[in-house]
């Protein structure tokens, strides 16, 4: 349980780290392929690996219908995002320039269903599922009402611009931090006492 709580903090921090390294890497106009590209993507892959246990920990804290479904949806998002980032890492290792990276990505996207699964539909499921789980936690009085709102804002910011990834990740961190600090049981007890 302590590990999954720690993952609730570590995973968003890794996502923020990816965003910061990406921003720094783009400052010279030569982001990818190269060291900055690889570091950013590997940091995000660590975040995705930590997010799996975090989501399973959230599931354990919930009861009732929907928790398994939304956990699976979130984990599908984690899995497809992981595949996308692995493709980017491999492209960064194999290609000598941006054009080569685009060519590798195009080859993967040409596989029937790959583009839809790993770029269009799959990765957003991470945020759809996480939003649903935090809404369930808010309804159970395990988190404040603003936790799902922060998840929604954090998930929306990278759609506006990938440069906003660090802020989006910090929104997720703020939403999940009360759970990571073990406040879940305290909130439930207080809510039960108030009824």
ABEGO torsion letter per residue (X at the ends): XAAAAAAAAAAAAAAAAAAAAAAAAAAAGABOBEAAAAAAAAAAAAAAAAAAAAAAAAAAABBEBGAAAAAAAAAAAAAAAAAAAAAAAAAAAABABAAAAAAAAAAAAABBGAAAAAAAAAAAAAAAAAAAAAAAAAAAGABBAAAAAAAAAAAAAAAABAAAAAAAAAAAAAAAAAAAAGAAAAAAAAAAAAX
